[in-house]
Amino acid sequence: MKRSKIFIFIFLAFALIGCEEEIKNVDNYFSIEISEGKTLFSPNESVSVSLTNKKNLEIRSTQFVFDGKNVETANIPLAQQRMGKHIIEAVVDVEGKEYTVSKKITVVAPKKPVVYSYTILETYPHDPKSYTQGLEFSNDTLYESTGKYKESTLRKTNYLTGEVLEQIALGDQYFGEGLTVLDDKIYQLTWRSGNGFIYNKDTFKKTGTFVYGDSKQGWGLCNDGENIYKSDGTHKIWTLDKETLAEQKFIEVYTNKSKIDTINELEWVDNKIYANIYQKDAIAIVNPENGAVEGVINLKGLKSKVSQSAELDVLNGIAYKGEPNILYVTGKNWDKLFKIEVVKK
């Protein structure tokens, strides 16, 4: 009799250990399988998923979840989804206990980006000491933010002559970055300090500051009249509330093959975001709703048309005046500002 009790005790102990093992190592018991093993998808496709029950446990129910929302089918449509990473989960009920396994997929742009080139229409003087970080027109006045520690400024310029009409210096501890002009205010980023500045557009008086949230760095800014968009040096572009400057959401920028990293200076052009790609002679044309790269402007050769110097740095700075297919572009420590026409290659 004692042996029987000992045997039962040992059996129950192992059963409890097995249950504990099951809770801690869910991936040993279940996995999500995707049809054809794909991980890269277009918004034109759907994801067909299934659950693999590796230990043949008795399952009461399975609920699939896409980006935190329950889905009613194992064939998940991707239409209207943003570009980038998405999480598919399966919540499995075994004997009244729920276990969750997950898998990531990536949604990329449905088409190859259209490639554009350029024609130079006009060339204007530009301060070669200006380490250009942000560039934006308000009517015919060009506003510019410049970078580098102990040299960062906010400027108002005459773009035709290159004359600096007004300028204020940032503190030595700040590295100036992108800017945007909205209503009667100028918003300017700094690089690593975690905060930006707000100015009165007419007086250049600083009227406030704002802090970053999950976007740790400041790179580029633009606006659509209602929202402000911010790049942080990654493949993400954040939407900010124009009143509070709080981060509301972000898009991830992808071509039909891969993400675009180090997104820099931004400009809002005809309902798209035009984005400098750091250290590339190119501007990405981005759909602000989903992050798809719909076009790329190849600006190769433009840098060779400015005076070559030890300080000369990369292309950076896009400004738009509302002229169809016309941009004003420059770079860090470039002595020229170019008026270009964007043409389909």
C-alpha positions in Angstrom: 0.0 0.0 0.0 2.8 2.4 0.9 4.5 1.7 -2.4 1.3 2.6 -4.2 1.0 5.9 -2.4 4.6 6.7 -3.1 4.0 5.9 -6.8 0.9 8.2 -6.9 2.8 11.0 -5.2 5.7 10.8 -7.6 3.3 10.7 -10.6 1.5 13.8 -9.4 4.8 15.6 -8.7 6.0 14.9 -12.3 2.6 16.0 -13.6 2.9 19.3 -11.8 6.4 19.8 -13.0 5.3 19.1 -16.6 2.5 21.7 -16.2 5.0 24.2 -15.0 7.3 23.4 -17.9 4.4 24.0 -20.3 3.6 27.4 -18.9 7.3 28.6 -19.1 8.1 27.1 -22.5 5.0 27.7 -24.7 7.0 27.7 -27.9 7.9 24.1 -27.2 4.2 23.2 -27.5 2.7 25.6 -30.1 3.8 27.6 -33.1 2.2 29.8 -35.7 2.8 28.7 -39.3 2.4 31.0 -42.3 1.6 29.6 -45.7 4.7 29.1 -47.8 6.9 30.3 -44.9 6.6 33.9 -46.0 7.5 36.8 -43.7 7.5 39.6 -46.3 4.1 40.8 -47.6 2.5 43.5 -49.8 -0.7 45.2 -48.7 -2.3 43.6 -51.7 -1.9 40.2 -50.1 -3.4 38.3 -47.1 -1.6 36.2 -44.5 -2.8 32.6 -44.2 -1.9 31.3 -40.7 -2.4 28.1 -38.8 -1.4 26.7 -35.4 0.9 23.7 -35.0 0.2 21.6 -31.8 3.6 20.1 -31.3 2.6 17.9 -28.3 -0.9 17.0 -29.6 -2.5 18.6 -26.5 -6.3 18.8 -26.4 -7.2 22.4 -27.4 -10.5 23.9 -26.4 -10.2 27.0 -28.7 -7.7 29.1 -30.6 -8.0 32.9 -31.2 -5.8 34.6 -33.7 -4.8 38.3 -32.9 -3.3 40.8 -35.3 -1.6 43.8 -33.8 -3.5 43.4 -30.6 -7.0 43.0 -32.2 -8.9 39.7 -32.5 -9.4 38.5 -36.1 -12.3 36.2 -37.1 -10.4 34.3 -39.7 -7.1 32.5 -40.2 -6.7 34.3 -43.5 -5.8 37.9 -42.5 -6.1 40.6 -45.2 -3.4 43.3 -45.2 -5.2 46.0 -47.2 -4.9 49.4 -45.5 -2.2 48.3 -43.3 0.9 50.5 -42.6 4.3 49.4 -43.7 6.7 47.7 -41.3 6.5 45.1 -38.6 3.3 43.5 -37.4 2.6 40.9 -34.8 0.4 37.9 -35.2 -0.6 36.0 -32.0 -2.5 32.8 -31.3 -4.2 32.6 -27.9 -4.6 28.8 -27.2 -7.0 27.5 -24.5 -5.9 24.2 -23.0 -7.9 22.9 -20.1 -9.1 26.4 -19.2 -5.6 27.9 -19.3 -4.6 30.4 -22.1 -1.2 30.3 -23.7 0.1 32.8 -26.3 2.6 32.4 -29.1 3.5 35.0 -31.6 5.2 35.6 -35.0 6.3 38.8 -36.8 5.7 39.7 -40.4 6.8 42.7 -42.4 4.5 44.7 -44.8 6.4 46.4 -47.6 5.3 48.9 -50.3 3.2 47.3 -53.0 5.2 48.7 -55.9 8.8 49.7 -56.8 9.3 53.4 -56.2 9.1 55.6 -59.3 12.6 57.0 -60.0 13.0 60.8 -60.8 15.9 62.9 -61.8 16.3 66.7 -61.9 17.1 69.7 -64.0 18.7 72.8 -62.4 16.7 75.9 -63.1 18.4 78.5 -61.0 21.4 78.7 -58.6 21.5 81.1 -55.6 24.3 82.0 -53.1 24.2 80.1 -49.8 26.3 80.6 -46.7 29.0 77.9 -46.8 29.3 78.2 -43.0 25.7 77.0 -42.7 25.5 73.4 -41.6 22.0 73.1 -42.9 19.6 70.9 -40.9 16.2 72.4 -41.7 14.9 74.5 -44.6 11.4 75.8 -45.2 9.7 78.7 -47.0 7.0 80.9 -45.5 5.8 82.9 -48.5 9.0 84.1 -50.1 11.1 84.1 -46.9 13.4 81.1 -46.4 13.9 79.9 -42.8 16.9 77.8 -42.0 18.1 75.8 -39.0 21.8 75.1 -38.7 23.7 72.6 -36.6 27.0 71.7 -34.8 27.7 72.4 -31.1 28.5 76.1 -30.4 27.5 77.0 -33.9 23.8 76.2 -34.2 21.4 78.9 -35.3 17.9 79.8 -36.4 17.9 82.0 -39.5 15.7 84.1 -41.7 17.2 84.6 -45.2 16.7 86.2 -48.6 17.1 83.0 -50.7 17.8 85.1 -53.9 20.9 86.7 -52.5 21.8 84.4 -49.6 21.7 87.3 -47.2 20.9 86.4 -43.6 18.1 88.8 -42.6 17.9 87.7 -38.9 19.7 85.1 -36.8 19.7 83.9 -33.3 22.2 81.4 -31.8 21.2 78.4 -29.8 23.1 77.7 -26.5 26.5 76.0 -26.9 25.1 72.8 -25.5 22.6 72.4 -28.3 23.1 70.9 -31.8 20.4 72.4 -34.0 18.3 70.1 -36.3 15.2 70.4 -38.4 12.6 73.1 -38.4 9.0 73.8 -39.6 6.9 76.9 -39.8 3.2 76.6 -38.9 0.8 79.5 -38.5 2.8 82.2 -36.6 5.3 79.8 -35.0 8.6 78.2 -35.8 9.4 74.8 -34.3 13.0 73.8 -34.2 14.6 70.5 -33.1 17.8 69.7 -31.4 19.7 66.5 -31.9 20.4 64.7 -28.6 19.1 67.0 -25.9 15.6 65.5 -26.0 13.8 68.8 -26.6 12.9 71.3 -29.2 12.1 75.1 -29.2 9.1 77.2 -30.2 9.6 80.7 -31.5 7.4 83.6 -32.7 7.8 83.7 -36.4 7.9 87.4 -36.7 10.0 88.4 -33.7 12.2 85.2 -33.3 11.4 85.4 -29.6 11.5 82.0 -28.0 8.0 81.3 -26.6 8.3 77.7 -25.4 9.9 74.3 -25.5 8.7 70.7 -26.0 10.2 67.3 -25.1 10.5 64.2 -27.2 8.8 60.9 -26.2 9.8 57.6 -27.6 11.7 59.2 -30.5 14.9 59.8 -28.7 16.6 62.1 -31.2 15.6 65.1 -33.3 16.4 65.1 -37.0 13.8 66.6 -39.4 10.4 68.4 -39.2 7.6 69.3 -41.6 3.8 69.9 -41.4 0.6 69.5 -43.4 -1.1 72.5 -41.8 -2.7 70.3 -39.1 -0.1 67.9 -38.0 3.7 68.1 -37.5 5.9 65.2 -38.7 9.2 64.4 -37.1 12.1 62.1 -38.1 14.5 60.7 -35.5 17.3 59.2 -37.5 15.7 55.8 -37.9 13.2 54.5 -40.4 10.3 56.0 -38.5 8.4 59.3 -39.0 6.3 60.4 -36.0 3.1 62.4 -36.1 3.0 65.2 -33.4 0.0 67.0 -32.1 0.4 70.6 -33.2 -0.9 72.0 -29.9 1.0 69.8 -27.4 3.8 68.4 -29.7 3.1 65.0 -28.1 3.9 62.0 -30.2 0.6 60.4 -31.4 1.8 57.6 -33.8 4.5 56.7 -36.3 4.9 55.2 -39.7 7.7 53.0 -40.8 9.3 53.9 -44.2 9.6 51.0 -46.6 10.2 50.4 -50.3 8.9 47.2 -51.9 12.0 45.4 -50.5 13.3 47.0 -47.3 13.1 49.8 -44.8 14.8 53.2 -45.4 17.0 54.1 -42.4 18.5 57.4 -41.3 15.6 59.6 -42.6 16.7 63.2 -42.1 15.3 66.6 -43.2 11.6 66.6 -44.2 9.3 68.7 -46.4 5.6 68.4 -47.0 5.0 68.5 -50.8 1.6 67.9 -52.4 0.3 65.6 -49.7 3.5 63.6 -49.5 6.5 63.7 -47.2 9.8 64.3 -49.0 12.6 63.0 -47.0 16.4 63.4 -47.3 18.2 60.1 -46.7 21.3 60.8 -44.6 24.5 60.4 -46.6 22.6 59.5 -49.8 22.2 61.8 -52.8 18.5 61.0 -52.8 15.1 62.2 -51.6 12.4 59.6 -50.8 8.8 60.4 -51.5 6.8 58.9 -48.7 3.0 58.2 -48.3 2.3 59.8 -44.9 -0.6 57.4 -44.3 1.2 54.1 -44.5 5.0 54.8 -44.9 5.3 53.4 -48.5 8.1 54.9 -50.6 6.3 55.9 -53.8 9.2 57.6 -55.4 12.9 58.4 -55.2 14.5 61.6 -56.6 18.1 60.8 -57.6 20.2 63.9 -57.0 23.5 62.4 -57.9 26.0 64.9 -59.2 24.5 67.9 -57.5 27.2 68.0 -54.8 29.9 68.3 -57.4 28.4 71.6 -58.5 29.3 73.4 -55.3 32.7 74.7 -54.1 34.7 71.8 -52.7 36.2 72.4 -49.3 37.2 70.6 -46.2 33.9 71.5 -44.5 31.7 70.3 -47.4 29.2 67.7 -46.2 26.2 65.8 -47.4 23.0 66.9 -49.2 20.4 68.1 -46.7 17.7 70.7 -47.0 14.4 70.6 -49.0 12.2 73.6 -49.4 8.9 73.9 -51.4 7.1 77.1 -52.4 4.0 75.5 -54.0 5.4 75.6 -57.6 4.5 72.3 -59.3 7.5 69.9 -59.5 9.9 72.5 -58.2 12.1 72.1 -55.1 14.9 74.2 -53.5 17.7 72.1 -52.2 21.1 72.5 -50.6 23.5 70.7 -48.2 25.6 71.1 -45.2 28.2 73.8 -45.8 27.2 74.1 -49.4 27.8 77.5 -51.0 24.8 77.2 -53.3 21.1 76.7 -53.1 19.6 75.0 -56.2 16.1 75.5 -57.7 15.5 72.2 -59.4 12.7 70.7 -61.5 11.9 67.1 -60.6 11.5 65.1 -63.8 10.5 61.4 -64.2 13.5 59.4 -65.3 
